[in-house]
């Protein structure tokens, strides 16, 4: 297994499961947390320890890249539909949880 952000250079350490959408967004929302766990193909990325601990994986550039890889692999309709289902689990505005909000 290799780091999905290897193109940035500076890889080091073990591979970690990194959440593309910050897991703190699901705090206190059991349905949203379960949805993330059930749809790991979209929400999780294999990132090296260096990029994870160093917070490189949390930058907009990294999130854009990781999500665009999922769009390339699964298609924009599948990713968009899954994000729409995820947004329905939030009572507040979750407009940033769209393809445009995450990539843009």
Jmol script that loads the backbone (N, CA, C; Angstrom):
load data "model"
ATOM      1  N   UNK A   1       0.842  -1.172   0.000  1.00  0.00           N
ATOM      2  CA  UNK A   1       0.000   0.000   0.000  1.00  0.00           C
ATOM      3  C   UNK A   1       0.891   1.239   0.000  1.00  0.00           C
ATOM      4  N   UNK A   2       0.535   2.212  -0.806  1.00  0.00           N
ATOM      5  CA  UNK A   2       1.331   3.436  -0.877  1.00  0.00           C
ATOM      6  C   UNK A   2       0.477   4.638  -0.486  1.00  0.00           C
ATOM      7  N   UNK A   3       1.143   5.708  -0.148  1.00  0.00           N
ATOM      8  CA  UNK A   3       0.488   6.955   0.242  1.00  0.00           C
ATOM      9  C   UNK A   3      -0.181   7.582  -0.986  1.00  0.00           C
ATOM     10  N   UNK A   4      -1.451   7.944  -0.834  1.00  0.00           N
ATOM     11  CA  UNK A   4      -2.176   8.564  -1.938  1.00  0.00           C
ATOM     12  C   UNK A   4      -1.683   9.981  -2.235  1.00  0.00           C
ATOM     13  N   UNK A   5      -0.862  10.523  -1.347  1.00  0.00           N
ATOM     14  CA  UNK A   5      -0.298  11.856  -1.575  1.00  0.00           C
ATOM     15  C   UNK A   5       1.193  11.793  -1.897  1.00  0.00           C
ATOM     16  N   UNK A   6       1.650  10.647  -2.378  1.00  0.00           N
ATOM     17  CA  UNK A   6       3.071  10.458  -2.683  1.00  0.00           C
ATOM     18  C   UNK A   6       3.578  11.484  -3.697  1.00  0.00           C
ATOM     19  N   UNK A   7       2.701  11.965  -4.577  1.00  0.00           N
ATOM     20  CA  UNK A   7       3.122  12.945  -5.586  1.00  0.00           C
ATOM     21  C   UNK A   7       3.630  14.248  -4.952  1.00  0.00           C
ATOM     22  N   UNK A   8       3.274  14.500  -3.695  1.00  0.00           N
ATOM     23  CA  UNK A   8       3.743  15.707  -3.000  1.00  0.00           C
ATOM     24  C   UNK A   8       5.158  15.531  -2.454  1.00  0.00           C
ATOM     25  N   UNK A   9       5.629  14.281  -2.394  1.00  0.00           N
ATOM     26  CA  UNK A   9       6.940  14.003  -1.817  1.00  0.00           C
ATOM     27  C   UNK A   9       6.874  14.052  -0.297  1.00  0.00           C
ATOM     28  N   UNK A  10       7.956  13.685   0.345  1.00  0.00           N
ATOM     29  CA  UNK A  10       8.043  13.759   1.795  1.00  0.00           C
ATOM     30  C   UNK A  10       7.319  12.652   2.535  1.00  0.00           C
ATOM     31  N   UNK A  11       7.076  11.519   1.882  1.00  0.00           N
ATOM     32  CA  UNK A  11       6.410  10.401   2.543  1.00  0.00           C
ATOM     33  C   UNK A  11       7.320   9.787   3.600  1.00  0.00           C
ATOM     34  N   UNK A  12       6.720   9.403   4.723  1.00  0.00           N
ATOM     35  CA  UNK A  12       7.484   8.724   5.768  1.00  0.00           C
ATOM     36  C   UNK A  12       6.527   7.977   6.684  1.00  0.00           C
ATOM     37  N   UNK A  13       7.035   6.943   7.311  1.00  0.00           N
ATOM     38  CA  UNK A  13       6.267   6.198   8.303  1.00  0.00           C
ATOM     39  C   UNK A  13       5.238   5.257   7.711  1.00  0.00           C
ATOM     40  N   UNK A  14       4.413   4.722   8.601  1.00  0.00           N
ATOM     41  CA  UNK A  14       3.380   3.762   8.230  1.00  0.00           C
ATOM     42  C   UNK A  14       2.223   4.458   7.504  1.00  0.00           C
ATOM     43  N   UNK A  15       1.394   3.637   6.882  1.00  0.00           N
ATOM     44  CA  UNK A  15       0.186   4.129   6.223  1.00  0.00           C
ATOM     45  C   UNK A  15      -0.938   4.229   7.257  1.00  0.00           C
ATOM     46  N   UNK A  16      -1.631   5.364   7.245  1.00  0.00           N
ATOM     47  CA  UNK A  16      -2.764   5.610   8.141  1.00  0.00           C
ATOM     48  C   UNK A  16      -4.038   5.712   7.320  1.00  0.00           C
ATOM     49  N   UNK A  17      -5.181   5.429   7.941  1.00  0.00           N
ATOM     50  CA  UNK A  17      -6.486   5.682   7.319  1.00  0.00           C
ATOM     51  C   UNK A  17      -6.856   7.113   7.690  1.00  0.00           C
ATOM     52  N   UNK A  18      -6.930   7.977   6.718  1.00  0.00           N
ATOM     53  CA  UNK A  18      -7.204   9.392   6.947  1.00  0.00           C
ATOM     54  C   UNK A  18      -8.608   9.720   6.450  1.00  0.00           C
ATOM     55  N   UNK A  19      -9.351  10.518   7.193  1.00  0.00           N
ATOM     56  CA  UNK A  19     -10.685  10.942   6.785  1.00  0.00           C
ATOM     57  C   UNK A  19     -10.587  12.185   5.912  1.00  0.00           C
ATOM     58  N   UNK A  20     -11.085  12.088   4.688  1.00  0.00           N
ATOM     59  CA  UNK A  20     -11.074  13.228   3.769  1.00  0.00           C
ATOM     60  C   UNK A  20     -11.980  14.332   4.310  1.00  0.00           C
ATOM     61  N   UNK A  21     -13.165  13.952   4.776  1.00  0.00           N
ATOM     62  CA  UNK A  21     -14.055  14.891   5.454  1.00  0.00           C
ATOM     63  C   UNK A  21     -13.794  14.702   6.937  1.00  0.00           C
ATOM     64  N   UNK A  22     -13.405  15.772   7.618  1.00  0.00           N
ATOM     65  CA  UNK A  22     -13.012  15.683   9.009  1.00  0.00           C
ATOM     66  C   UNK A  22     -14.079  14.969   9.835  1.00  0.00           C
ATOM     67  N   UNK A  23     -13.667  13.962  10.552  1.00  0.00           N
ATOM     68  CA  UNK A  23     -14.596  13.143  11.337  1.00  0.00           C
ATOM     69  C   UNK A  23     -15.277  13.955  12.446  1.00  0.00           C
ATOM     70  N   UNK A  24     -14.690  15.056  12.853  1.00  0.00           N
ATOM     71  CA  UNK A  24     -15.319  15.884  13.885  1.00  0.00           C
ATOM     72  C   UNK A  24     -16.658  16.446  13.403  1.00  0.00           C
ATOM     73  N   UNK A  25     -16.861  16.491  12.084  1.00  0.00           N
ATOM     74  CA  UNK A  25     -18.155  16.936  11.543  1.00  0.00           C
ATOM     75  C   UNK A  25     -19.282  16.020  11.992  1.00  0.00           C
ATOM     76  N   UNK A  26     -18.956  14.774  12.335  1.00  0.00           N
ATOM     77  CA  UNK A  26     -19.983  13.801  12.699  1.00  0.00           C
ATOM     78  C   UNK A  26     -20.151  13.670  14.212  1.00  0.00           C
ATOM     79  N   UNK A  27     -19.425  14.468  14.965  1.00  0.00           N
ATOM     80  CA  UNK A  27     -19.487  14.369  16.423  1.00  0.00           C
ATOM     81  C   UNK A  27     -20.932  14.552  16.896  1.00  0.00           C
ATOM     82  N   UNK A  28     -21.399  13.614  17.693  1.00  0.00           N
ATOM     83  CA  UNK A  28     -22.747  13.687  18.243  1.00  0.00           C
ATOM     84  C   UNK A  28     -23.838  13.280  17.259  1.00  0.00           C
ATOM     85  N   UNK A  29     -23.458  12.886  16.060  1.00  0.00           N
ATOM     86  CA  UNK A  29     -24.428  12.501  15.037  1.00  0.00           C
ATOM     87  C   UNK A  29     -24.133  11.044  14.662  1.00  0.00           C
ATOM     88  N   UNK A  30     -24.764  10.129  15.365  1.00  0.00           N
ATOM     89  CA  UNK A  30     -24.478   8.702  15.173  1.00  0.00           C
ATOM     90  C   UNK A  30     -24.766   8.242  13.750  1.00  0.00           C
ATOM     91  N   UNK A  31     -25.835   8.760  13.161  1.00  0.00           N
ATOM     92  CA  UNK A  31     -26.189   8.350  11.797  1.00  0.00           C
ATOM     93  C   UNK A  31     -25.112   8.804  10.807  1.00  0.00           C
ATOM     94  N   UNK A  32     -24.599  10.021  10.972  1.00  0.00           N
ATOM     95  CA  UNK A  32     -23.550  10.528  10.078  1.00  0.00           C
ATOM     96  C   UNK A  32     -22.258   9.740  10.258  1.00  0.00           C
ATOM     97  N   UNK A  33     -21.925   9.426  11.492  1.00  0.00           N
ATOM     98  CA  UNK A  33     -20.702   8.657  11.761  1.00  0.00           C
ATOM     99  C   UNK A  33     -20.810   7.266  11.135  1.00  0.00           C
ATOM    100  N   UNK A  34     -21.973   6.622  11.269  1.00  0.00           N
ATOM    101  CA  UNK A  34     -22.181   5.311  10.666  1.00  0.00           C
ATOM    102  C   UNK A  34     -22.103   5.408   9.143  1.00  0.00           C
ATOM    103  N   UNK A  35     -22.645   6.474   8.576  1.00  0.00           N
ATOM    104  CA  UNK A  35     -22.616   6.658   7.135  1.00  0.00           C
ATOM    105  C   UNK A  35     -21.171   6.754   6.635  1.00  0.00           C
ATOM    106  N   UNK A  36     -20.336   7.502   7.352  1.00  0.00           N
ATOM    107  CA  UNK A  36     -18.918   7.617   6.986  1.00  0.00           C
ATOM    108  C   UNK A  36     -18.250   6.251   7.061  1.00  0.00           C
ATOM    109  N   UNK A  37     -18.516   5.510   8.129  1.00  0.00           N
ATOM    110  CA  UNK A  37     -17.919   4.184   8.286  1.00  0.00           C
ATOM    111  C   UNK A  37     -18.378   3.225   7.188  1.00  0.00           C
ATOM    112  N   UNK A  38     -19.652   3.315   6.796  1.00  0.00           N
ATOM    113  CA  UNK A  38     -20.203   2.435   5.765  1.00  0.00           C
ATOM    114  C   UNK A  38     -19.765   2.810   4.349  1.00  0.00           C
ATOM    115  N   UNK A  39     -19.300   4.035   4.166  1.00  0.00           N
ATOM    116  CA  UNK A  39     -18.903   4.526   2.843  1.00  0.00           C
ATOM    117  C   UNK A  39     -17.439   4.948   2.833  1.00  0.00           C
ATOM    118  N   UNK A  40     -16.615   4.096   3.431  1.00  0.00           N
ATOM    119  CA  UNK A  40     -15.184   4.391   3.520  1.00  0.00           C
ATOM    120  C   UNK A  40     -14.519   4.615   2.175  1.00  0.00           C
ATOM    121  N   UNK A  41     -15.036   4.002   1.108  1.00  0.00           N
ATOM    122  CA  UNK A  41     -14.455   4.178  -0.229  1.00  0.00           C
ATOM    123  C   UNK A  41     -14.394   5.658  -0.609  1.00  0.00           C
ATOM    124  N   UNK A  42     -15.303   6.457  -0.079  1.00  0.00           N
ATOM    125  CA  UNK A  42     -15.321   7.891  -0.389  1.00  0.00           C
ATOM    126  C   UNK A  42     -14.603   8.712   0.668  1.00  0.00           C
ATOM    127  N   UNK A  43     -14.792   8.370   1.924  1.00  0.00           N
ATOM    128  CA  UNK A  43     -14.350   9.227   3.015  1.00  0.00           C
ATOM    129  C   UNK A  43     -12.958   8.930   3.556  1.00  0.00           C
ATOM    130  N   UNK A  44     -12.395   7.752   3.278  1.00  0.00           N
ATOM    131  CA  UNK A  44     -11.087   7.398   3.815  1.00  0.00           C
ATOM    132  C   UNK A  44     -10.035   7.366   2.725  1.00  0.00           C
ATOM    133  N   UNK A  45      -8.822   7.775   3.091  1.00  0.00           N
ATOM    134  CA  UNK A  45      -7.684   7.721   2.173  1.00  0.00           C
ATOM    135  C   UNK A  45      -6.505   7.070   2.892  1.00  0.00           C
ATOM    136  N   UNK A  46      -5.673   6.388   2.136  1.00  0.00           N
ATOM    137  CA  UNK A  46      -4.455   5.785   2.680  1.00  0.00           C
ATOM    138  C   UNK A  46      -3.335   6.811   2.563  1.00  0.00           C
ATOM    139  N   UNK A  47      -2.946   7.340   3.709  1.00  0.00           N
ATOM    140  CA  UNK A  47      -1.973   8.432   3.772  1.00  0.00           C
ATOM    141  C   UNK A  47      -0.815   8.006   4.673  1.00  0.00           C
ATOM    142  N   UNK A  48       0.396   8.366   4.298  1.00  0.00           N
ATOM    143  CA  UNK A  48       1.546   8.029   5.138  1.00  0.00           C
ATOM    144  C   UNK A  48       1.513   8.862   6.426  1.00  0.00           C
ATOM    145  N   UNK A  49       2.224   8.374   7.398  1.00  0.00           N
ATOM    146  CA  UNK A  49       2.285   9.040   8.697  1.00  0.00           C
ATOM    147  C   UNK A  49       2.794  10.474   8.567  1.00  0.00           C
ATOM    148  N   UNK A  50       3.775  10.685   7.709  1.00  0.00           N
ATOM    149  CA  UNK A  50       4.328  12.029   7.523  1.00  0.00           C
ATOM    150  C   UNK A  50       3.293  13.031   7.037  1.00  0.00           C
ATOM    151  N   UNK A  51       2.470  12.643   6.072  1.00  0.00           N
ATOM    152  CA  UNK A  51       1.437  13.546   5.556  1.00  0.00           C
ATOM    153  C   UNK A  51       0.259  13.679   6.519  1.00  0.00           C
ATOM    154  N   UNK A  52      -0.007  12.637   7.299  1.00  0.00           N
ATOM    155  CA  UNK A  52      -1.124  12.675   8.242  1.00  0.00           C
ATOM    156  C   UNK A  52      -0.776  13.506   9.475  1.00  0.00           C
ATOM    157  N   UNK A  53       0.312  13.163  10.133  1.00  0.00           N
ATOM    158  CA  UNK A  53       0.711  13.856  11.353  1.00  0.00           C
ATOM    159  C   UNK A  53       1.120  15.294  11.048  1.00  0.00           C
ATOM    160  N   UNK A  54       1.758  15.503   9.912  1.00  0.00           N
ATOM    161  CA  UNK A  54       2.174  16.849   9.522  1.00  0.00           C
ATOM    162  C   UNK A  54       1.034  17.708   9.009  1.00  0.00           C
ATOM    163  N   UNK A  55      -0.169  17.155   8.937  1.00  0.00           N
ATOM    164  CA  UNK A  55      -1.404  17.843   8.542  1.00  0.00           C
ATOM    165  C   UNK A  55      -1.457  18.227   7.061  1.00  0.00           C
ATOM    166  N   UNK A  56      -0.515  17.739   6.254  1.00  0.00           N
ATOM    167  CA  UNK A  56      -0.548  17.998   4.815  1.00  0.00           C
ATOM    168  C   UNK A  56      -1.840  17.478   4.216  1.00  0.00           C
ATOM    169  N   UNK A  57      -2.322  16.339   4.700  1.00  0.00           N
ATOM    170  CA  UNK A  57      -3.535  15.726   4.159  1.00  0.00           C
ATOM    171  C   UNK A  57      -4.777  16.565   4.420  1.00  0.00           C
ATOM    172  N   UNK A  58      -4.697  17.532   5.330  1.00  0.00           N
ATOM    173  CA  UNK A  58      -5.848  18.377   5.643  1.00  0.00           C
ATOM    174  C   UNK A  58      -5.895  19.663   4.813  1.00  0.00           C
ATOM    175  N   UNK A  59      -4.899  19.869   3.965  1.00  0.00           N
ATOM    176  CA  UNK A  59      -4.904  21.090   3.150  1.00  0.00           C
ATOM    177  C   UNK A  59      -5.952  20.986   2.048  1.00  0.00           C
ATOM    178  N   UNK A  60      -6.396  22.135   1.545  1.00  0.00           N
ATOM    179  CA  UNK A  60      -7.387  22.143   0.460  1.00  0.00           C
ATOM    180  C   UNK A  60      -6.857  21.416  -0.766  1.00  0.00           C
ATOM    181  N   UNK A  61      -5.573  21.620  -1.082  1.00  0.00           N
ATOM    182  CA  UNK A  61      -4.975  20.971  -2.244  1.00  0.00           C
ATOM    183  C   UNK A  61      -5.067  19.448  -2.111  1.00  0.00           C
ATOM    184  N   UNK A  62      -4.723  18.926  -0.951  1.00  0.00           N
ATOM    185  CA  UNK A  62      -4.752  17.478  -0.735  1.00  0.00           C
ATOM    186  C   UNK A  62      -6.178  16.942  -0.799  1.00  0.00           C
ATOM    187  N   UNK A  63      -7.118  17.619  -0.155  1.00  0.00           N
ATOM    188  CA  UNK A  63      -8.513  17.161  -0.176  1.00  0.00           C
ATOM    189  C   UNK A  63      -9.078  17.192  -1.591  1.00  0.00           C
ATOM    190  N   UNK A  64      -8.758  18.236  -2.347  1.00  0.00           N
ATOM    191  CA  UNK A  64      -9.201  18.320  -3.742  1.00  0.00           C
ATOM    192  C   UNK A  64      -8.687  17.132  -4.538  1.00  0.00           C
ATOM    193  N   UNK A  65      -7.399  16.848  -4.373  1.00  0.00           N
ATOM    194  CA  UNK A  65      -6.782  15.747  -5.099  1.00  0.00           C
ATOM    195  C   UNK A  65      -7.424  14.415  -4.725  1.00  0.00           C
ATOM    196  N   UNK A  66      -7.578  14.157  -3.427  1.00  0.00           N
ATOM    197  CA  UNK A  66      -8.130  12.883  -2.966  1.00  0.00           C
ATOM    198  C   UNK A  66      -9.566  12.697  -3.448  1.00  0.00           C
ATOM    199  N   UNK A  67     -10.366  13.756  -3.380  1.00  0.00           N
ATOM    200  CA  UNK A  67     -11.746  13.637  -3.843  1.00  0.00           C
ATOM    201  C   UNK A  67     -11.804  13.494  -5.361  1.00  0.00           C
ATOM    202  N   UNK A  68     -10.950  14.209  -6.085  1.00  0.00           N
ATOM    203  CA  UNK A  68     -10.959  14.095  -7.552  1.00  0.00           C
ATOM    204  C   UNK A  68     -10.563  12.685  -7.988  1.00  0.00           C
ATOM    205  N   UNK A  69      -9.708  12.027  -7.218  1.00  0.00           N
ATOM    206  CA  UNK A  69      -9.368  10.622  -7.521  1.00  0.00           C
ATOM    207  C   UNK A  69     -10.586   9.728  -7.366  1.00  0.00           C
ATOM    208  N   UNK A  70     -11.412  10.015  -6.370  1.00  0.00           N
ATOM    209  CA  UNK A  70     -12.629   9.218  -6.189  1.00  0.00           C
ATOM    210  C   UNK A  70     -13.634   9.481  -7.306  1.00  0.00           C
ATOM    211  N   UNK A  71     -13.723  10.735  -7.752  1.00  0.00           N
ATOM    212  CA  UNK A  71     -14.599  11.060  -8.883  1.00  0.00           C
ATOM    213  C   UNK A  71     -14.118  10.330 -10.130  1.00  0.00           C
ATOM    214  N   UNK A  72     -12.810  10.326 -10.366  1.00  0.00           N
ATOM    215  CA  UNK A  72     -12.253   9.611 -11.526  1.00  0.00           C
ATOM    216  C   UNK A  72     -12.551   8.111 -11.454  1.00  0.00           C
ATOM    217  N   UNK A  73     -12.475   7.555 -10.266  1.00  0.00           N
ATOM    218  CA  UNK A  73     -12.642   6.113 -10.110  1.00  0.00           C
ATOM    219  C   UNK A  73     -14.110   5.671 -10.099  1.00  0.00           C
ATOM    220  N   UNK A  74     -14.967   6.410  -9.381  1.00  0.00           N
ATOM    221  CA  UNK A  74     -16.351   5.967  -9.186  1.00  0.00           C
ATOM    222  C   UNK A  74     -17.372   6.764  -9.998  1.00  0.00           C
ATOM    223  N   UNK A  75     -16.958   7.895 -10.534  1.00  0.00           N
ATOM    224  CA  UNK A  75     -17.858   8.718 -11.325  1.00  0.00           C
ATOM    225  C   UNK A  75     -18.477   9.842 -10.512  1.00  0.00           C
ATOM    226  N   UNK A  76     -18.710  10.943 -11.186  1.00  0.00           N
ATOM    227  CA  UNK A  76     -19.229  12.132 -10.506  1.00  0.00           C
ATOM    228  C   UNK A  76     -20.644  11.912  -9.981  1.00  0.00           C
ATOM    229  N   UNK A  77     -21.440  11.110 -10.683  1.00  0.00           N
ATOM    230  CA  UNK A  77     -22.814  10.853 -10.234  1.00  0.00           C
ATOM    231  C   UNK A  77     -22.815  10.053  -8.928  1.00  0.00           C
ATOM    232  N   UNK A  78     -22.001   9.039  -8.832  1.00  0.00           N
ATOM    233  CA  UNK A  78     -21.945   8.205  -7.630  1.00  0.00           C
ATOM    234  C   UNK A  78     -21.431   9.002  -6.442  1.00  0.00           C
ATOM    235  N   UNK A  79     -20.348   9.751  -6.640  1.00  0.00           N
ATOM    236  CA  UNK A  79     -19.784  10.561  -5.553  1.00  0.00           C
ATOM    237  C   UNK A  79     -20.780  11.643  -5.148  1.00  0.00           C
ATOM    238  N   UNK A  80     -21.367  12.319  -6.125  1.00  0.00           N
ATOM    239  CA  UNK A  80     -22.340  13.374  -5.831  1.00  0.00           C
ATOM    240  C   UNK A  80     -23.556  12.848  -5.081  1.00  0.00           C
ATOM    241  N   UNK A  81     -24.071  11.701  -5.489  1.00  0.00           N
ATOM    242  CA  UNK A  81     -25.231  11.085  -4.830  1.00  0.00           C
ATOM    243  C   UNK A  81     -24.891  10.703  -3.384  1.00  0.00           C
ATOM    244  N   UNK A  82     -23.710  10.152  -3.182  1.00  0.00           N
ATOM    245  CA  UNK A  82     -23.296   9.744  -1.834  1.00  0.00           C
ATOM    246  C   UNK A  82     -23.141  10.965  -0.934  1.00  0.00           C
ATOM    247  N   UNK A  83     -22.548  12.034  -1.452  1.00  0.00           N
ATOM    248  CA  UNK A  83     -22.416  13.260  -0.658  1.00  0.00           C
ATOM    249  C   UNK A  83     -23.788  13.863  -0.360  1.00  0.00           C
ATOM    250  N   UNK A  84     -24.726  13.786  -1.302  1.00  0.00           N
ATOM    251  CA  UNK A  84     -26.085  14.301  -1.074  1.00  0.00           C
ATOM    252  C   UNK A  84     -26.761  13.527   0.060  1.00  0.00           C
ATOM    253  N   UNK A  85     -26.596  12.208   0.075  1.00  0.00           N
ATOM    254  CA  UNK A  85     -27.156  11.391   1.160  1.00  0.00           C
ATOM    255  C   UNK A  85     -26.530  11.773   2.496  1.00  0.00           C
ATOM    256  N   UNK A  86     -25.227  12.020   2.480  1.00  0.00           N
ATOM    257  CA  UNK A  86     -24.511  12.410   3.691  1.00  0.00           C
ATOM    258  C   UNK A  86     -25.024  13.752   4.211  1.00  0.00           C
ATOM    259  N   UNK A  87     -25.224  14.724   3.328  1.00  0.00           N
ATOM    260  CA  UNK A  87     -25.704  16.055   3.728  1.00  0.00           C
ATOM    261  C   UNK A  87     -27.075  15.985   4.396  1.00  0.00           C
ATOM    262  N   UNK A  88     -27.919  15.059   3.982  1.00  0.00           N
ATOM    263  CA  UNK A  88     -29.263  14.930   4.558  1.00  0.00           C
ATOM    264  C   UNK A  88     -29.227  14.579   6.044  1.00  0.00           C
ATOM    265  N   UNK A  89     -28.114  14.070   6.521  1.00  0.00           N
ATOM    266  CA  UNK A  89     -27.989  13.667   7.918  1.00  0.00           C
ATOM    267  C   UNK A  89     -27.700  14.838   8.852  1.00  0.00           C
ATOM    268  N   UNK A  90     -27.525  16.037   8.297  1.00  0.00           N
ATOM    269  CA  UNK A  90     -27.203  17.216   9.094  1.00  0.00           C
ATOM    270  C   UNK A  90     -28.394  18.165   9.141  1.00  0.00           C
ATOM    271  N   UNK A  91     -28.665  18.691  10.323  1.00  0.00           N
ATOM    272  CA  UNK A  91     -29.760  19.646  10.482  1.00  0.00           C
ATOM    273  C   UNK A  91     -29.343  21.039  10.034  1.00  0.00           C
ATOM    274  N   UNK A  92     -28.075  21.359  10.168  1.00  0.00           N
ATOM    275  CA  UNK A  92     -27.575  22.670   9.773  1.00  0.00           C
ATOM    276  C   UNK A  92     -27.136  22.641   8.316  1.00  0.00           C
ATOM    277  N   UNK A  93     -26.806  23.798   7.800  1.00  0.00           N
ATOM    278  CA  UNK A  93     -26.344  23.922   6.416  1.00  0.00           C
ATOM    279  C   UNK A  93     -25.049  23.135   6.242  1.00  0.00           C
ATOM    280  N   UNK A  94     -25.033  22.247   5.286  1.00  0.00           N
ATOM    281  CA  UNK A  94     -23.840  21.454   4.998  1.00  0.00           C
ATOM    282  C   UNK A  94     -23.468  21.625   3.531  1.00  0.00           C
ATOM    283  N   UNK A  95     -23.635  22.850   3.024  1.00  0.00           N
ATOM    284  CA  UNK A  95     -23.391  23.100   1.609  1.00  0.00           C
ATOM    285  C   UNK A  95     -21.932  22.894   1.214  1.00  0.00           C
ATOM    286  N   UNK A  96     -21.031  22.918   2.191  1.00  0.00           N
ATOM    287  CA  UNK A  96     -19.623  22.661   1.872  1.00  0.00           C
ATOM    288  C   UNK A  96     -19.374  21.178   1.615  1.00  0.00           C
ATOM    289  N   UNK A  97     -20.343  20.317   1.932  1.00  0.00           N
ATOM    290  CA  UNK A  97     -20.199  18.886   1.698  1.00  0.00           C
ATOM    291  C   UNK A  97     -20.774  18.502   0.341  1.00  0.00           C
ATOM    292  N   UNK A  98     -20.381  19.248  -0.648  1.00  0.00           N
ATOM    293  CA  UNK A  98     -20.732  18.966  -2.049  1.00  0.00           C
ATOM    294  C   UNK A  98     -19.429  18.763  -2.799  1.00  0.00           C
ATOM    295  N   UNK A  99     -19.527  18.241  -4.001  1.00  0.00           N
ATOM    296  CA  UNK A  99     -18.310  18.102  -4.811  1.00  0.00           C
ATOM    297  C   UNK A  99     -17.691  19.487  -5.022  1.00  0.00           C
ATOM    298  N   UNK A 100     -18.536  20.455  -5.354  1.00  0.00           N
ATOM    299  CA  UNK A 100     -18.026  21.818  -5.590  1.00  0.00           C
ATOM    300  C   UNK A 100     -17.408  22.401  -4.319  1.00  0.00           C
ATOM    301  N   UNK A 101     -18.056  22.162  -3.177  1.00  0.00           N
ATOM    302  CA  UNK A 101     -17.550  22.689  -1.916  1.00  0.00           C
ATOM    303  C   UNK A 101     -16.244  22.054  -1.485  1.00  0.00           C
ATOM    304  N   UNK A 102     -16.062  20.787  -1.805  1.00  0.00           N
ATOM    305  CA  UNK A 102     -14.843  20.091  -1.400  1.00  0.00           C
ATOM    306  C   UNK A 102     -13.707  20.266  -2.399  1.00  0.00           C
ATOM    307  N   UNK A 103     -14.038  20.337  -3.668  1.00  0.00           N
ATOM    308  CA  UNK A 103     -12.996  20.504  -4.689  1.00  0.00           C
ATOM    309  C   UNK A 103     -12.703  21.970  -4.940  1.00  0.00           C
ATOM    310  N   UNK A 104     -13.765  22.771  -4.979  1.00  0.00           N
ATOM    311  CA  UNK A 104     -13.663  24.193  -5.328  1.00  0.00           C
ATOM    312  C   UNK A 104     -12.843  24.964  -4.405  1.00  0.00           C
TER     313      UNK A 104
END
end "model"
wireframe off; spacefill off
backbone 0.3
color backbone group
